[in-house]
Amino acid sequence: MLKVELFLDDQVLSCQRNVGRRVETPAKHPKNPILQSEYPWEEDYVTVYGSVLRNETDTGFRMWYMSGLGKKEQMMNYAESEDGINWQKPRLDITSYRDCKQTNILLGPEVNIHGPCVLRNPLEGKPDERYLVFYDSYSKYRPEVPEVQSVFRWTYTATSPDGLHWSPRQGRPAVAGKSDTGQSVVWDPIRKRFLAYMRGVLDEHGTRVRYVRCAESEDFEHWENERELLRADERDGGARGQLHQLSVTKYHDVYIGLLSLFHIDDVYSTPEHPIFEEGKCDAQLVVSRDGVHWQRVADRAVFLPLGEDGQWDSQWIVTASQMLLYDDKVWIYYAATDRTRSQGHRYQIGLAQLPRDRFVSLGPRHEGEDGYIELRPQHYGTGDLAVNADASKGQIQVELRTPEGKILDGFSRHDCTGIVGDDLNHAVHWQGKALRDATIEHNGPLRMRLYLCQARIFALLFDEQMSPAEKPR
């Protein structure tokens, strides 16, 4: 069993000296944008207000994405890829569009689907519901559903046996309220509940306030415990900083969120919009240990930045409903544009990647001096220890201590074989001994101290199944 500590927050740290946390920026793929408008039903935009998953045979990728013509025709489309970079849009006999009998449209335009999140159903025994979708739409398109008419927008759900054929076509009402952004739903394996992340909107004294809200469900049909989770504050620019979207991924033992922040430059009125905000949007990191209580990461540093002026992603970035971990990389699909809101966003879809587990790093604030971090006392079992770190310019030493702070004989920093080089899986040894030897000898909780000499650490990996020749994926 693999356990990973990513250091996105300070929960496991008891003390640190001369150490700072730095966000690691994903590398944008050189072939971006990797999916663009092509068909008549994609005339205005394609956006990954949607989801990308590995296929069921783990031989390729599946994408559910959104396209549209203004706000009147919005739909969920489908694409496939062997490598996650080169995509095909199969023409299917599911939904026609005007004179086109075969399209890659799965839902819409009559459903007017917005920001769909697709996920595999973790609940077994329902072959007709192997895939789930959660999306936003207008109540006016469902006059036959009286319970939604009192609120002009709701979120809805539908199910599918194959990710292609969805029912009911009009969806089932889930949570009331406007969420005109990308939705994100994850499964909480501890509480056995779905957590749906949406946006909420308030009007406070003539100012629109966007915030992140959440609801829970045991069966993906009946939703409860709706609550507000996050709202921008003065450090985000006050009313000029708004939370646009939260995309959440269950990543090992934590929940990692990509939080899109709308930086408002101007506010004015148009014939169509009494309040119209102009500005740009990028993405930061947030983290949670339970999916409900969230912390901003690394002093709110930008994680997925906008491109330079003139580049295709220079004005606005939104992200897929979740990230993927595959082939020792984190895959982040995002949609972006080089046009302002008033010009009409013409989204295209791109990809950014970073090495596995390397969301943030800890390293010396002053490079000429060593730094160290010390973890709270804990039981480590009999597993092996590996360090995901870049020590190409220096080294890392690991030391084990009793809860009272006494260094264990044979496990001091000087007994540790210095970790050098840049690797996702540096094995940790003390004169031929491993962490399991210390836990067997001591038989109790241990403090772990890591000394960083011109080196940066991204994660600790504890794997009871890992042999010296194996690398976790």
Buried (B, 14 or more C-beta within 10 A) or exposed (E): EBBBBBBBBEEBBBEBBBBBBBBBEBEBBEEBBBBBBEBEBBBBBBBBBBBBBBEEEEEEBBBBBBBBBEEEBBBBBBBBBEEBBEBEBEEBEBBEBEEEEEBBBBBBBEBBBBBBBBBEBEBEEEEEBBBBBBBBBBBEBBEEBEEBEEEEBBBBBBBBBEBBBBEEEBBBBBBBBBBBBBBBBBBBEEEEBBBBBBBBBEEEEEEBBBBBBBBBBEEBBEBEEBEEBBBBEEEBBEBBBBBBBBBBBBBBEBBBBBBBBBBBEEBEEEEEEEEBBEBBBBBBBBBBBEBBEBBBBBEBBBBBBBBEEEEBBBBBBBBBBBBBBBEEBBBBBBBBBBBBBEEEBBBBBBBBBBBBBBBBBBBBEEEEEBBBBBBBBEEBEEBBBBBBBBBEEBBBBBBBBBEEEEBBEBBBBEBBBBBBEBBBBBBBBBEEBBBBBBBEBBEEEBBBBBBBBBBBBBBBBBBEEBEEEEBBE
